[in-house]
């Protein structure tokens, strides 16, 4: 747990080169929301990034847009710090040897994102996996109950955009289970 906390703290100390949302080379970011082979952006600022994520919803889930806009208000009103982010961090991507972190794998989603992005992407991976949730709750690399508004919006957007869209009444409950 201490190794994980230390790794997160170290990643967060890397100074952002600008306010832009980009991959590590300044190009488009990759996110599971649009498929692993596609990119978004780059974005000059986080407002543009947040707007694009919100505007990806529509089509068969257009009736959810008013609720998505309501959930987006506090998130869009917050100017988040831009942080270096792994973007796909979960137990399968952390190597352990002799009870210590020996490496972190899969950096293809890494880049410069709003500070909440690492947390919400982690929550996407561990959703419904009780032991993983307990581990990350105990580790608390982002503090206790961080980014509640951001997680609520991201959960709703997962149900309304890209490959994770849930069409029909099963996807109409946009309340985050965590």
Buried (B, 14 or more C-beta within 10 A) or exposed (E): EEBBEEBBEEBBEEEBEEBBBBBBEEEBBBBBBBEEEEBBBBBEBBEBBBBBBBEBBEEEBEEBBEBBEEBBEEBBEBEBEBBBBBBBBBBEBBEEEEEEBEEBEBBEBBBBBBBBBBBBBBBBBBBEEEEBBEBBEEBBBBEEEBBEBBBBBBBBBBBBBBEEBBEEEEBBEBEBEE
